[in-house]
Amino acid sequence: MARAIQLSIENVHSGRGGPFGAVIVKDGNAIAEAANQVTATNDPTAHAEILAIRAACDQLGAFDLQGCEIYTSCEPCPMCLGAIYWARLARIYFASAAADASRIGFDDSMIYREIARPLNERTIPMIQLMREESLAAFRAWEAKPNKIVY
């Protein structure tokens, strides 16, 4: 955790992004680390946790991180939390709470509220198009005998 916090502080001083750091550990050894790079890369998905997950998957040559744990300097946002679940990390350790981040302008509560709303009541309109046509890809996936399940 100390390294994740150190990364977050160094990132503030470097000007590369927000005050967030993450480290992924497997069998007691750090295998990947990252700091927020949103403003440095003009990429709203370049959160520390996402970048650390990408680096850890690259390091292990795998698309999941079963058996790994993540240490983050702050409670993960909804996007990062989703990525952590998709990566199948075993445990999340975090330092600052989401409420602490909210106090300095990083407020994710709106996203949680939006997710809970029905599609037709969300701030960003969600309009379904060509559902039947899109199901062809799902049928192809179901029929594929040598697919890699994830």
C-alpha positions in Angstrom: 0.0 0.0 0.0 2.9 2.3 0.8 4.0 2.1 -2.9 0.6 2.8 -4.2 0.4 5.9 -2.0 3.9 6.9 -3.1 3.0 6.6 -6.7 -0.1 8.9 -6.1 2.0 11.6 -4.5 4.7 11.4 -7.1 2.1 11.7 -9.8 0.7 14.9 -8.4 4.2 16.4 -8.3 5.0 15.3 -11.8 1.9 16.8 -13.3 1.2 13.6 -15.3 -2.3 13.0 -13.8 -4.4 12.8 -10.7 -3.5 11.7 -7.2 -4.0 8.0 -7.7 -1.6 5.0 -7.7 -2.1 1.2 -7.9 0.1 -1.9 -7.4 -0.8 -5.5 -8.4 0.7 -8.3 -6.3 0.9 -12.0 -7.0 2.3 -14.4 -4.4 3.6 -11.5 -2.3 5.5 -9.9 -5.2 4.6 -6.7 -7.0 4.2 -7.5 -10.7 2.8 -4.2 -12.0 2.2 -0.6 -10.8 0.8 2.5 -12.3 -0.3 6.1 -11.6 -3.2 8.0 -13.1 -2.4 9.3 -16.6 -5.7 10.8 -17.7 -4.4 14.3 -18.4 -1.0 13.2 -19.7 -2.5 10.9 -22.3 -5.9 12.6 -22.9 -7.5 9.3 -22.1 -10.3 9.3 -19.5 -9.8 5.5 -19.0 -6.1 5.9 -18.0 -6.8 5.4 -14.3 -4.1 3.9 -12.1 -6.0 0.7 -11.6 -6.8 0.2 -15.3 -3.2 0.8 -16.3 -1.9 -1.5 -13.6 -4.3 -4.3 -14.7 -3.1 -3.9 -18.3 0.6 -4.0 -17.2 0.0 -7.1 -15.0 -1.9 -8.9 -17.7 1.0 -8.1 -20.1 3.5 -9.3 -17.5 1.7 -12.6 -16.9 0.7 -13.1 -20.5 -2.9 -13.7 -19.4 -6.3 -12.0 -19.7 -7.2 -12.6 -16.1 -5.5 -11.9 -12.8 -6.8 -14.8 -10.6 -4.7 -15.1 -7.6 -3.5 -11.5 -7.7 -4.4 -8.6 -5.4 -4.6 -4.9 -6.0 -3.5 -2.1 -3.7 -4.9 1.3 -4.6 -4.3 4.6 -3.1 -8.1 5.3 -3.2 -11.3 3.3 -3.3 -11.8 2.3 -7.0 -14.2 4.3 -9.1 -17.1 2.4 -10.9 -15.0 1.9 -14.1 -12.0 0.6 -12.2 -14.2 -1.6 -10.0 -15.7 -3.1 -13.1 -12.3 -3.8 -14.5 -11.1 -5.4 -11.3 -14.1 -7.8 -11.4 -13.5 -8.6 -15.1 -9.8 -9.2 -14.3 -10.9 -11.6 -11.5 -8.5 -10.1 -8.9 -8.8 -11.9 -5.6 -8.8 -8.9 -3.2 -8.9 -5.1 -3.2 -7.0 -3.1 -0.7 -7.6 0.7 -0.7 -6.4 3.7 1.3 -8.5 6.8 0.8 -12.3 6.4 0.6 -14.5 7.6 -2.3 -15.8 10.3 -0.1 -12.2 11.6 0.4 -11.8 11.8 -3.4 -15.1 13.5 -3.7 -14.1 16.3 -1.4 -11.3 17.3 -3.8 -13.4 17.1 -7.0 -13.2 13.4 -7.9 -16.9 12.5 -7.3 -18.2 9.2 -8.7 -21.5 9.3 -6.9 -23.3 10.5 -10.1 -22.1 7.4 -12.0 -23.5 5.1 -9.3 -26.8 7.0 -9.4 -26.9 6.7 -13.2 -26.3 3.0 -13.2 -29.2 2.5 -10.9 -31.6 4.4 -13.1 -33.7 2.8 -15.9 -32.1 3.3 -19.3 -34.7 5.8 -20.4 -34.1 8.0 -17.4 -30.3 8.3 -17.7 -28.6 11.6 -18.3 -26.9 10.3 -21.4 -29.6 8.8 -23.7 -29.2 5.1 -24.4 -30.9 4.1 -27.6 -31.0 0.5 -28.7 -30.5 -0.1 -32.4 -30.3 -3.3 -34.6 -30.6 -5.8 -31.8 -31.7 -8.7 -34.0 -28.8 -8.1 -36.4 -26.3 -7.9 -33.6 -27.4 -11.3 -32.2 -25.7 -12.9 -35.2 -22.4 -12.3 -33.4 -23.7 -14.1 -30.3 -25.0 -17.0 -32.3 -21.5 -17.3 -34.0 -19.9 -17.3 -30.6 -22.2 -19.9 -29.2 -21.5 -22.2 -32.2 -17.7 -21.7 -32.2 -16.2 -24.9 -30.9 -12.7 -23.6 -30.2 -13.5 -20.3 -28.4 -11.5 -19.1 -25.5 -14.0 -18.6 -22.7 -13.5 -15.7 -20.4 
